[in-house]
Amino acid sequence: MTRRPEPDIPCHFGPHGGLFGLYHPGAFGAKTAVLLCPPLGQDLIRCHRLYRQLAHVLAGQGTAALRFDYYGTGDSAGGSEEVEWLRCLEDVATAAEELRLRSGCERIVGFGARLGASLALAAADNARLDELILWDPVLDGAAHVAALDALQAALRFDADRFVAPRPVKALADQWQGFAVGICLRQQLAELCLDPLHRRTLLLQSVVAGAAADRHRFAAAGAEVASLSQHTPWNELARLETAIQSHELIEIVSRRVQEVIHA
Amino acid sequence: MHEQAARFGRANHLTGITGLPSADARSTGVIVLNAGLVHRIGPFRLHVELSRQLNARGFPTLRFDLSTLGDSGASGESLAREQQVRSDVADAMALLRKQAGCSRFVLIGLCSGAQNAHLVAHSSEAVAGAVFLDGYAYRSTGFKLRHYLPRLLNPARVARHLARHVGRRLRAAPAAGPGFQVEFPPQARVRDELTIMLERGLKLYFIYSGGSSWYFNHRRQFGECYGRALADHPGVTVSFRREVDHTYILVGDRRRLLDDIESWLCTHFPQLAPAREARQAAAAT
């Protein structure tokens, strides 16, 4: 059953009010809420519309949701070069507490796409996330760093973007539009995540490494589903194209309903 | 610098972030408009960096989402798009006037944001200036000579051009890249509207990137489009950054852009907010 959701509430929260969020109120008395962990970098911008649509659908079903930006991303305080993995993990926990406080719900489902899924997975214990819905999580950080470096190298010669190739130094210490600190690069390069033994839904829409990840998650008791359409995460030609998937919104909102009624 | 999230507007449907200088504020507020469909943070967070840099120089700012873009909803009114934009920006100016005491405003927009800035700057008395990033311009004879002549005189470039276009046609589906296509109003109308803005005393900064090279390829093209009187007007500043892309994906390019906008604003809008002016006058006596 859907209802007309109350308007979302923009807010600042966390240490010194440095985190920006949009709280989507749910129905009074609901026990479960959803924390929407955004990806990092350009994926955050590309997924913005989808996250908003998902939050609206969830709120329409009576489930409160919180969207937020990590320190150094989106509308939160801090510069892009200050984004740091451990701080992002703290921010997930801070946002989960904010969601508990605002919604009155103790049970929190964590959702994330790409590095947002990785952060939800890595922060699940500290943030006390009861359930996880992970969309194409980055599990092998070294491979991800290599992919982003390759994209950045290709960007230099992108004739659809630049009139002429740019000097190497003009692209240094950045990934697709965002300054990257040494710390984050190192942390991501060392990132290696394993599935947790808690109720998890893994959603896959990429081909590379999908089979191996599927088996690992299935072995840990997770449910795995594949989206019918490939998602163009690391494609230079679509770097500024929004990620859209009505199928994903439908699957996630259905899953949350199942969690609530389990 | 202090930022505040706001839900505002005539239907309480708009979402934005005001940035207020921590020290003395200037009387001119800066409003940053959406670039295409990107939400208010801007491409690669350009609008966040811009707002915070300007806050540090004393300019109150507001970056916000127009109706139905980003995190803003629909107003529920039945308005033409142009009227919707005018009303949204009027709401934004009212918020910044209330929160920071601004008496006049500068609009900054990239691509469709530049078009919206032009639309509002032309019609609103409260607007004192505008920064147009890849805004209107028209292909002139000079543009065509600069564009085609080097290609025709260089067989290798002709071959590369043909190969690229044939390659694109052979692809199964066209890639949705960062390229942009926008519909421009008639040149004479834009020239007349810019003339009216300048007669009203507005200061206008036109910044074109290499991403606009399909319709703008040299600084002097501004005069070729709109005439020398406009191009040489003291209220007009024009720059062309051939090497830079449309959305400023490189950090260094963004930094130079922000420094130039900051410098232009400080030059043309040095006035302090009344409270600060009063304090300074009192200290001087």
Interface residues (C-beta under 8 A of the other chain):
Chain A: P7 D8 I9 P10 C11 H12 F20 L22 Q42 I45 H48 R49 R52 T73 G74 D75 A77 G79 S80 L155 A159 D160 R161 F162 V163 A164 R166 A170 L171 D173 Q174 Q176 G177 F178 A179 E235 A237 R238 L239 E240 T241 A242
Chain B: E3 Q4 A5 A6 R7 N12 H13 T15 I17 L37 V38 H39 R40 I41 P43 F44 R45 V48 E49 G70 D71 G73 R164 A175 A176 G177 P178 G179 G210 G211 S213 R242 E243 D245 H246 T247 I249 L250 V251 G252 D253
